[in-house]
Amino acid sequence: MKVVVAAEVCSFELMKIVKQHLIEQGYEVVDLGMQEADKPMMFYETAPAVARYIQEGKAERGILMCGTGNGVCQFANKFKGIYAGLSESATTARLHWVINRCNVLCMGAWVVGQKVAIDMVDGWLNAKIGEGFNEVRRKVQADGFEKLKQLENKHFK
């Protein structure tokens, strides 16, 4: 699976660790964020780059980081077909995919440490849609995702 990542100035160091972990796990990683510590990027630059990359079908999922994770999450969610979720734990990260089909995982380097960040990424990438839920609940989740796409089609021009 190809995963596109991007970190900005507040999360550059943590993303380097997560990116290396992804590569070691066999993922194809494309980094659209900061490349050098002395050439900062901001959250409002990194999130649109990742969102567009996924919209263009160049990657299946994306990981974004900033200080809190909220800035990149807000920006990413302004793009049609991007379902970004902000997470602070491995459980919520996994459930973002299982329940909500979030194709972009957002986190804050000021909020999570490297072990939690790696656990979040692993849980999210290894999860299966609907896993752990009964058939009725999986249908509710699928219906909810369809409703979300309908709203998106109505409001995203």
N, C-alpha and C positions, 0 to 999 in steps of 0.2 A: 504494500500500500504506500502511496505517496502522501506525505504529510508536509504541508507548507507551514513554516513557523516565522514569527517575527517578534523581536524584542526591541523596546526603545530604551532610552537612557537609564531609566530606573531599574530595568530588569535584565540588562545585558549579561551580567555575570551568571544569573540563574539560568537564562536561556542557553548559555554555552554548555552547562551541565546537562540540561534536559536534551538538547540537540545531540550531544555525544551519546547519551543513553539510547536515544532513538536509533541512531546509526548502529550502535552495538546490538540492538535488537533486530536489525535487518530491515528497518524502514528506509525508504528513499526519502531523503529530507531536502527540501528546498528552503533556504533561508532568505527572506526578503527584508529582514530587519537590519539592525546595526551590525556592521562587520568589524569595526575598529572602535576602541574606547574613545579615541579623540575625534570621532566623527558621529556625534549624537544624532539620533532620530527621535521623533516624538510620537506619541500614541495616535495622533490624528494623521500620521503618515503611514504607520505600519499596518493599522487595522484595514484601511481601504485597499492596500496592496494585497493583503491576504484574501480579503473578501473577493476582490476581482479575480484573483488567481483561481479560486474555487468556482466562482461563477462561470469562468471560461472552461471549466472541466479539466483543468491541469492538475488538480489534486482532489482527493476525496475529502480530506479533513484538514483543519488548521489549528494551530495553537498560537495564542497571542498572550503577551505579558506586558504589563506596565507596573506602576507602583502598587495600585490597589486592584487592578484587573478590570475595574468598572469602566474606565475611559475607553479601552480597546473594545470592550463588550458593547458599549453604546454605539460606537462608530461602526463596528462590524454589522450590527443588527439593522443598520440603515440600508443594507444591500439586499435586494430580492434573492431569495434562495439561501440566505445565510441565516443560520439558527445558532447564535452564539450564546453560551451559558457561562456565567461566572461561578467559579467553584472555589471553595476553601478546604475541601476534604476529598478523600478518595471515594467515599460513598456518594457524595453529590455528583462528582465528576462521572462516575460510572452510570448513575441514574440519569444524568443529562442525555446520554445516548440511549439507554434502555427505555426510558419513558418518552423523552422529548425529541429524540433524534437530532440533538445539537451537533452540527458538523464543525463547529469551532469551539474549542475549549479555551476559556480565558481565566487567568489567574494573576494575582498580585505578588510581586517579589517582596514587598514590605509585609505581606500577610502570611505567606507560606515559606517554609524552608525547603531545602533541596530534596530531602527524603519524602516529604509530603508531595512536592511537585512531581516527583518521579512516580510515586504511587498513584497520584491522580491521573497522570498520562497513561500509565499501564492499565488501570481500571477502565478508563474511558475507551481506549483503543481495543481492548480485549472483550468488551461487553457485546452482548447480542440484543437487538431490539426485542423488547418484551420478556426477556429472560427473568424467571422468578415470579412471574405473574400468571394468574389463571387466564383462561381463554376469554372470559367476559372482560376482565380488566385490560387485556391486550387489545381487544376490540375498541374499548373506550379510548385507549391511548392512540390507536390508529385513526379513529374518528376525529379525535382532537387535533391530530396532525393535519388531517385533511381540512378541517375548519380553519386552522392557522393558515394554510396555503390559500384558502378562499379569501380570507381577510387580506392577506398579502396581495393577491391579485386585484382586489378591489381598491386598496389604498396605495399601493406602490405603482406609480404611473411610469 
